[in-house]
């Protein structure tokens, strides 16, 4: 008996997955422990608890998201900041996108973070770091600089995206167009933020980052149109029942 191979993930999918997985890790930081161990834990996606360091975290997020191993070692758990620098493509700040890496220091390198925003505009760009106990944390890049220079590394697609830690526990949803607490919780689970059923600032900004728009917490026409493009409905810029139904269908299919 043969099975069809899963299609390879596009770089856009990989970047979206990187941001989503990193934000999930931030939301579950109390189940992460910081320690410099090798091999870093090669676990199924979104498996807790986790013990690792900054480069192990960055490699783990890449593996979970369908990226190529930034260290070129086939995700064997051995990668570190030096191997990432040696293997991955170095890019200028102006070309950075969400999901790319920033490595601090050179000979020796000292720390790595995952960008959740492009750093083209400067060090105010948001990133996710696992550099100390209490992390992962999402902070501006400026708060993580421990050494110069900063080297930016390009994220590359690698293969089929691993299953994302089991089914969404809040699905299947009724496709009724009602953006209520259950739909909100299902969305929050997908975005990796606390599932409190309230469409508050953290959820709004996580949604915007997931959609690749400015995460200002204001869900206006630009954000809504991006959402409508993602769920395949008319891009009116007004969030109504049609948009919610499209979102519910995507969440049920785990394709949002």
N, C-alpha and C positions, 0 to 999 in steps of 0.2 A: 504494500500500500504506500502510495506517495502523497505528499501534501504540497500545496503550492507555497512557494517562498513568499514571505511578506514583502511588499514593495518597500524600496528604500525610502527613508524619510527625506523630504526636501529640507534645504537649509532654513527656510522660513518656519517649517514645523519644528525643527530642532531648536531654533532660537526661542520659539514660543514655549516649548517644553522646558528649556533651561530656566527661563524666568519663572514658570509655574512651579517647577520642582524646587528652585531656590526659595521661593516665597513659602512653599509648603514647609521647607526645613526651618525657616524663620519662625513660622507659626508653631512649630513643634520643638523649639530650641531647648526646652526643658528636658527633652529626652536624648540630647546630644551631649557627649563628653569630649573634651579636648585632650588629645594625647598624640604624641609622635610615634606611631607604630607602623610597621610594615610586615606583611602586606596590609594596605588599608582594606577594610571589609568589602569584599565583592559580594554584595547582597542583592536580592530582588528589589526593584524600585519601591521606595517608601516603606521600607522595613525598619522598625524601631525595636530597641534603642540602637544608637550608632556611636562608636568611638573612633575618631579620626582627627587629622590636623588640617591645615589650610589647603595643601595641595591634594590630600586624599579626598577632601570635600569637593574640590573643583573637579577632580577626575571622576568622582562618583556621580556628580550632577551630569557630567558629559555622558557617562555610560548610560545612566537612566534615561537620557533625553534623545538617544539615537545618534550621538555625535561620534566622530573618530576620536581615538585615544590621543589627547594632546601630547602625550609622552611617546607615542609610537610603540607601545609595549603590549598592545592587545588587551588592555585593562587587566593586567595580571596582578595589580595591587602594588606595584613597585614604584610608580611614578612619583616625582617630586618637582619642585620649582625649577631645578637645574635641568632635568630631562624635558620639562615642558619648554623651556627656553631653547634647548638644543634642537627639538623636533618641530615645534609649531612655527607657523609663518608669522614673522614680526610685521606689524602694520602700523602706519601712522595714526595718531590720535584721531585725525579727521575721518578715518575710515571705520572707526569702531562702531559696533552695533550691540544691542542687547544680546547677552550670551557669550560675548568675547571675554578674554581674561586680561587682567592687569597684574604684572609681576613687578615687585619692588626690589630694587637692588640688583647688582650684577657682580659676580665674582667676589663675594658670594651673593646669591639671591636669597631673600629673606621672607617673602610673604607673597601670596597670590589671592586675588578676589575674582568673583564673577560679576561682570557689569550687567545691571538690569536696565541701564540706559546708555545711549552713546555718550562717550566722553569728549565728543568733538567740541562741546561748548565749555569745557573746563572741568576742574576737579569737583564741581558740585554735582556731577553725575552720580546717580545712586548705584550701589553695588551691594553684593551679599558676601560676607566674610565669615570664616570660621577660624579665627586666629587666637582665641583664648576661651577659657571656661565661661559659659554663659551664652556663647554664640551658638548657632549662626545669628547674625544680625544684619539688617539692611540699613545702611548709612551712606552718606556722601563719600565719594572716593577720597576727599581731602582728609577724612577722619581715619583713614587706614594707611596713609603714607608713612612707612617706617624707614624707608631708605630711597635714595635716588640712584640711577634713573628709574623711571617707570617704563616698562616695556609692555606694549599691548600685543596680544596674541590672537590670531583669528580662530574662531570656532569653525570646525569643518564637519559636514555630515558624514556619518559612518556606515549606517545600515538600517535595518528595521528597528523601529522604536520598541523598546521593551514594554510589556504590559504594565500599566501604571498602578501597581499595588492593589489589584482587586477592583471590583465594581464600586461605583459610587453608592454609598449606603443610603442615599436619599432618593435614589431612582429605583424603579421607574416613576416618573411624575405623571400626573394627569395633564394631558395637553389641552388645557382649558383657557389659556391666555391670562390666567390670574397670577401676577407676580407677587405671591404671598410668601410666608415664612419657609415653606418646604422647598419652593423653587429657589429662594435665596440661599438656603442651606446647601442645596445641591450645587449651586454656583460657587459658593464659598469653599466647599470641599474641592472643587475643580481648581480654584485659584490658590488654594493652600493657605487660606486665612481662617480665623476662628469661625466656627459654624454656629452663630448665635441667632440666625434668621433675620438679622437687621441689616438693611442695605445702607450701612454707614460709611464714613470716610475711608476706613481701611479697605473695605470691600470695593468701593468705587475706584480708588486708586489702583488696587490690584487688577480690577477689570480693565482699566485704561492701559496699564502696562501689558496685560495679556493681549490687548487689541493693537498695541503699538502706537497709541496716541499719548499726548502730553498728560502725565498723571497729576492733574491739578485738583482732583476731587470734585470737579464740576461736570456732572454728566449732562452736557449740552448737546446741541445738534451734531457736532463733529464726532463725539464719542458714540452717539446713537447711530449715526450713519455707518461708522466702523463696525458696530455690533450688528447692524442690519446686513452689511456685506458678509460678515462672518456666518450668519445664520441663514442667509439666502432669501431674504424678504425685501420688499420695496424700500429703497433708501430715502425715506421721507424726512428723517431727522426728528421724528416724533415717536416716542416709545409708547406703543399701544398694544392691544391684544395680539395683533399679528406678529409683532416682534417677540413678545413673550412666548407665543406658541412655537416660533422658530427656535428660540433658545431652549425651550423644554424638549423639543425633538432632538436637538444637538446634544443636550446633556444626557438624555435617555440613551442615545447611540454612542456616548463617550467620544464624540468627534468635535466637541467645542474647543 
